[in-house]
Amino acid sequence: MLNGSGVKIFAGTSHPELAEIIARRLGLPLAKAEVTKSGIGETNVRIAQSVREDDVYIINTGCAEVNTALMELCIMIHACKIASAKRITAVLPLFPYARQDKKDKSRAPITAKLVANMLQKSGCDHVILYAEPSAILYIRTHFNLNDVVIVSPDAGGAKRATSIADRLGVDFALFHKERKKANEVSRMVLVGQVKDKIAILVDDMADTCGTLCLAAQHLAEANVAKVYAIVTHGILSGNALTAVEESILEKLIVTNTLPQRENQAKCSKIEVIDIGAVLAEVIRRSHYGESVSKLFHEVPY
């Protein structure tokens, strides 16, 4: 918990539920800010209390109307900056445009870099994006590690999956996939031993869930005992919920970086991990100048 002296926690409109969880964990009320829209859709922000010389944290995430949420965040940061806040940190469980982080074709923009520059120019000093310890804790407490193999659904996620496998001390496997076109997987090749194991697919985002469901099917054909999937950001667009419900997956476990209540009501296989405790602890450590990297090896309860 924080003593509240010199700290202000603000929430944007994109995910107020998560902001409340974090504030409650820290033992602080959310600071007062009014966010409204004009008749032509412009975002208006009014910071309703003093932030002079305060350590300010603004919680928003890249969901729903992502462009609106991003603009709202930049305006809130700027409002706090010109109100003489000492330090401003954006808490972004899902970074807007995170998937557009490299120039993967001719004349393609690197939009994630543009967003980072926008936040910096607005007056942001730090950005917090953190969820992995919660997934590791879930696996430790829900599975017998002797039976587990961590599986990456594609080569691009191999580094993430091997990091989790190493920390858990379990085996690792991956799929190499070939695409006919974007979002359409044509062929998947499994690399690694998975027979009679509990396979846990690990990924950063689940959008249409086509890759996850296809990987789960291939794992079943490779004679695994059961298949689960753990994903940081459950976007779950289009027919994703139907695909998951009808798939071989026992469960799709997602964090609450995005609101998931409606998805849980529509799909019985969705389970949610709360990352509020981890984000609250990161904020506490950041404020007091303690090590944040220590959280890579331990999870707050």
C-alpha positions as CSV (number, residue, x, y, z in Angstrom):
1,M,0.0,0.0,0.0
2,L,1.0,3.6,-0.5
3,N,0.5,6.3,2.2
4,G,-1.0,8.6,-0.4
5,S,1.4,11.5,0.2
6,G,2.4,13.0,-3.1
7,V,0.8,10.3,-5.3
8,K,-2.2,10.6,-7.6
9,I,-3.8,7.8,-9.5
10,F,-6.0,8.8,-12.5
11,A,-8.1,6.5,-14.7
12,G,-9.0,7.0,-18.3
13,T,-12.4,5.8,-19.7
14,S,-11.1,2.7,-21.5
15,H,-10.9,0.3,-18.5
16,P,-12.2,1.8,-15.3
17,E,-12.7,-1.6,-13.7
18,L,-8.9,-2.4,-13.8
19,A,-8.1,1.1,-12.5
20,E,-10.4,0.5,-9.5
21,I,-8.7,-2.8,-8.7
22,I,-5.3,-1.2,-8.8
23,A,-6.3,1.8,-6.7
24,R,-8.0,-0.5,-4.1
25,R,-4.8,-2.6,-3.9
26,L,-2.8,0.5,-3.3
27,G,-5.2,1.7,-0.7
28,L,-5.8,5.0,-2.5
29,P,-8.9,6.6,-4.0
30,L,-8.8,7.4,-7.7
31,A,-8.0,11.1,-8.3
32,K,-10.7,13.2,-9.8
33,A,-10.7,14.0,-13.5
34,E,-13.6,14.8,-15.9
35,V,-13.4,13.4,-19.4
36,T,-16.1,14.6,-21.9
37,K,-16.6,14.8,-25.6
38,S,-17.7,17.8,-27.7
39,G,-20.4,17.6,-30.3
40,I,-17.7,17.0,-33.0
41,G,-16.0,14.3,-31.0
42,E,-13.1,16.2,-29.5
43,T,-12.0,15.0,-26.1
44,N,-12.0,17.4,-23.2
45,V,-10.1,16.7,-20.0
46,R,-10.3,18.6,-16.7
47,I,-8.1,17.6,-13.8
48,A,-10.3,18.3,-10.8
49,Q,-7.7,18.5,-8.1
50,S,-4.1,19.7,-7.6
51,V,-1.2,17.6,-8.9
52,R,1.5,20.1,-8.2
53,E,4.8,18.3,-7.4
54,D,2.9,15.0,-7.3
55,D,3.9,11.6,-8.6
56,V,1.1,11.0,-11.1
57,Y,0.0,7.6,-12.6
58,I,-2.6,7.5,-15.4
59,I,-4.2,4.1,-16.1
60,N,-5.6,3.6,-19.6
61,T,-5.4,0.8,-22.1
62,G,-5.6,0.2,-25.8
63,C,-9.0,-1.3,-26.1
64,A,-12.5,-0.5,-27.5
65,E,-12.0,2.8,-29.4
66,V,-8.2,2.7,-29.3
67,N,-7.7,6.0,-31.1
68,T,-10.0,7.8,-28.6
69,A,-8.3,6.1,-25.7
70,L,-4.9,7.1,-27.0
71,M,-5.8,10.8,-27.5
72,E,-7.5,10.9,-24.1
73,L,-4.3,9.6,-22.5
74,C,-2.1,12.1,-24.3
75,I,-4.4,15.0,-23.2
76,M,-4.5,13.8,-19.6
77,I,-0.7,13.6,-19.5
78,H,-0.4,17.1,-21.0
79,A,-3.0,18.5,-18.6
80,C,-1.0,17.1,-15.6
81,K,2.3,18.3,-17.1
82,I,1.2,21.9,-17.4
83,A,-0.4,21.6,-13.9
84,S,3.2,21.1,-12.6
85,A,3.1,17.4,-11.8
86,K,6.6,16.2,-10.7
87,R,6.5,13.0,-12.6
88,I,4.0,11.4,-14.9
89,T,3.8,7.6,-15.6
90,A,1.4,6.0,-18.1
91,V,0.1,2.6,-17.0
92,L,-0.7,0.9,-20.3
93,P,-1.5,-2.9,-19.9
94,L,-2.1,-3.0,-23.6
95,F,0.1,-0.6,-25.6
96,P,-1.8,0.9,-28.5
97,Y,-0.6,-0.3,-31.9
98,A,1.8,-2.7,-30.3
99,R,1.6,-5.1,-33.3
100,Q,2.8,-2.4,-35.6
101,D,6.3,-2.3,-34.1
102,K,8.5,-3.0,-37.2
103,K,8.8,-2.2,-40.8
104,D,7.7,-5.5,-42.2
105,K,7.0,-4.4,-45.8
106,S,7.8,-1.6,-48.1
107,R,6.5,1.9,-47.0
108,A,4.9,0.4,-43.8
109,P,4.8,2.8,-40.8
110,I,6.2,1.9,-37.4
111,T,3.1,3.1,-35.6
112,A,4.2,1.8,-32.1
113,K,7.2,4.1,-32.3
114,L,4.9,7.0,-33.3
115,V,2.7,6.3,-30.3
116,A,5.7,6.2,-28.0
117,N,6.8,9.6,-29.4
118,M,3.3,11.0,-28.9
119,L,3.4,10.0,-25.2
120,Q,6.9,11.4,-24.7
121,K,5.9,14.7,-26.4
122,S,2.8,14.9,-24.3
123,G,5.0,14.9,-21.1
124,C,5.1,11.3,-20.1
125,D,8.2,10.3,-18.1
126,H,7.7,6.5,-17.8
127,V,5.4,3.8,-19.2
128,I,4.4,0.7,-17.3
129,L,3.4,-2.5,-19.3
130,Y,3.6,-5.7,-17.2
131,A,1.7,-8.9,-16.9
132,E,3.9,-12.0,-17.3
133,P,4.4,-12.8,-13.5
134,S,0.7,-13.4,-13.2
135,A,0.7,-16.0,-15.9
136,I,3.7,-17.8,-14.3
137,L,1.9,-17.8,-10.9
138,Y,-1.2,-19.3,-12.5
139,I,0.7,-22.1,-14.1
140,R,2.6,-22.9,-10.9
141,T,-0.6,-23.0,-8.8
142,H,-2.9,-24.9,-11.3
143,F,-0.7,-27.5,-12.9
144,N,1.8,-30.3,-12.0
145,L,4.9,-28.9,-13.6
146,N,6.3,-32.4,-14.2
147,D,3.5,-32.9,-16.8
148,V,3.7,-29.5,-18.5
149,V,5.2,-28.4,-21.8
150,I,5.1,-24.7,-22.8
151,V,4.3,-24.3,-26.5
152,S,4.7,-21.2,-28.7
153,P,2.1,-21.1,-31.5
154,D,4.6,-19.4,-33.8
155,A,8.4,-18.8,-34.1
156,G,7.9,-15.1,-33.3
157,G,6.7,-15.9,-29.8
158,A,9.5,-18.4,-29.0
159,K,11.5,-15.9,-26.9
160,R,8.5,-15.2,-24.7
161,A,7.6,-18.9,-24.3
162,T,11.2,-20.0,-23.6
163,S,11.4,-17.3,-20.9
164,I,8.3,-18.7,-19.2
165,A,9.5,-22.3,-19.6
166,D,12.9,-21.6,-18.2
167,R,11.4,-19.9,-15.1
168,L,9.1,-22.8,-14.5
169,G,11.8,-25.4,-15.3
170,V,9.7,-27.2,-17.9
171,D,10.0,-28.3,-21.5
172,F,9.4,-26.1,-24.5
173,A,8.0,-26.7,-28.0
174,L,7.0,-24.4,-30.9
175,F,5.1,-24.3,-34.1
176,H,6.5,-23.0,-37.4
177,K,3.6,-21.6,-39.4
178,E,3.3,-20.5,-43.0
179,R,0.6,-18.0,-44.1
180,K,-1.2,-17.7,-47.4
181,K,-2.2,-14.2,-46.4
182,A,-2.6,-12.1,-43.2
183,N,-4.7,-13.8,-40.5
184,E,-4.9,-17.1,-42.6
185,V,-2.6,-19.9,-41.6
186,S,-2.0,-22.5,-44.2
187,R,0.4,-24.9,-42.6
188,M,1.8,-25.5,-39.1
189,V,4.8,-27.7,-38.2
190,L,5.4,-28.8,-34.6
191,V,9.0,-28.8,-33.3
192,G,9.5,-30.5,-29.9
193,Q,8.3,-33.5,-27.8
194,V,4.7,-33.1,-26.4
195,K,3.3,-36.7,-26.3
196,D,1.3,-37.4,-23.1
197,K,2.0,-33.9,-21.7
198,I,-0.3,-31.1,-20.7
199,A,0.4,-28.5,-23.4
200,I,0.1,-24.8,-22.6
201,L,0.0,-22.5,-25.6
202,V,1.5,-19.1,-24.7
203,D,0.9,-15.9,-26.7
204,D,0.7,-12.2,-26.2
205,M,-2.6,-11.6,-28.0
206,A,-5.6,-13.6,-29.0
207,D,-7.6,-11.8,-31.7
208,T,-9.6,-14.1,-34.0
209,C,-8.0,-17.2,-32.2
210,G,-7.5,-19.0,-35.5
211,T,-3.9,-19.8,-34.8
212,L,-4.5,-20.9,-31.2
213,C,-7.4,-23.2,-32.2
214,L,-5.4,-24.7,-35.1
215,A,-2.3,-25.2,-32.9
216,A,-4.5,-26.9,-30.3
217,Q,-5.9,-29.3,-33.0
218,H,-2.3,-30.2,-34.1
219,L,-1.3,-30.8,-30.5
220,A,-4.2,-33.1,-30.0
221,E,-3.1,-35.0,-33.1
222,A,0.4,-35.2,-31.5
223,N,-1.2,-37.1,-28.6
224,V,-1.0,-34.6,-25.8
225,A,-3.0,-35.2,-22.7
226,K,-4.8,-31.8,-22.6
227,V,-4.4,-28.4,-24.2
228,Y,-4.7,-25.0,-22.5
229,A,-3.9,-21.5,-23.8
230,I,-2.7,-18.6,-21.8
231,V,-2.8,-15.2,-23.5
232,T,-1.9,-11.7,-22.1
233,H,-4.4,-9.7,-24.2
234,G,-7.7,-11.3,-25.0
235,I,-9.0,-9.2,-27.9
236,L,-11.4,-11.9,-29.1
237,S,-12.8,-10.3,-32.2
238,G,-15.1,-11.7,-34.9
239,N,-16.0,-15.4,-34.3
240,A,-13.2,-15.9,-31.7
241,L,-15.5,-17.0,-28.9
242,T,-17.4,-19.5,-31.0
243,A,-14.0,-20.9,-32.3
244,V,-12.7,-21.3,-28.7
245,E,-15.9,-22.9,-27.5
246,E,-15.9,-25.5,-30.3
247,S,-12.1,-26.1,-30.2
248,I,-10.1,-28.8,-28.4
249,L,-8.9,-26.2,-25.8
250,E,-9.8,-27.0,-22.2
251,K,-9.5,-23.3,-21.3
252,L,-8.4,-20.0,-22.8
253,I,-6.9,-18.1,-19.9
254,V,-6.5,-14.3,-20.5
255,T,-5.5,-11.4,-18.2
256,N,-7.8,-8.5,-17.5
257,T,-5.7,-6.0,-19.5
258,L,-9.0,-5.7,-21.5
259,P,-12.5,-6.0,-20.0
260,Q,-13.6,-9.6,-20.2
261,R,-16.9,-9.9,-18.4
262,E,-19.0,-10.0,-21.6
263,N,-16.7,-12.6,-23.2
264,Q,-16.9,-14.8,-20.1
265,A,-20.7,-14.7,-20.3
266,K,-20.6,-15.8,-23.9
267,C,-17.9,-18.5,-23.6
268,S,-17.6,-21.0,-20.8
269,K,-13.9,-21.8,-21.6
270,I,-12.7,-18.2,-20.9
271,E,-10.9,-17.8,-17.5
272,V,-9.4,-14.4,-16.4
273,I,-6.2,-13.8,-14.4
274,D,-6.3,-10.5,-12.5
275,I,-3.1,-8.5,-13.1
276,G,-4.2,-5.6,-10.8
277,A,-2.0,-6.8,-8.0
278,V,1.1,-6.9,-10.2
279,L,0.5,-3.4,-11.7
280,A,-0.2,-2.0,-8.2
281,E,3.1,-3.4,-6.9
282,V,4.9,-2.0,-9.9
283,I,3.4,1.4,-9.2
284,R,4.4,1.1,-5.5
285,R,7.9,0.1,-6.3
286,S,8.3,2.8,-8.9
287,H,7.1,5.5,-6.4
288,Y,9.5,4.5,-3.7
289,G,12.4,3.9,-6.0
290,E,12.6,0.1,-5.4
291,S,13.6,-2.5,-7.9
292,V,10.9,-3.4,-10.4
293,S,13.0,-6.1,-12.1
294,K,12.7,-8.1,-8.9
295,L,9.1,-8.8,-9.9
296,F,10.4,-10.9,-12.8
297,H,11.2,-13.6,-10.2
298,E,8.4,-13.1,-7.6
299,V,4.7,-12.3,-7.7
300,P,2.9,-10.2,-5.2
301,Y,-0.1,-11.9,-3.5
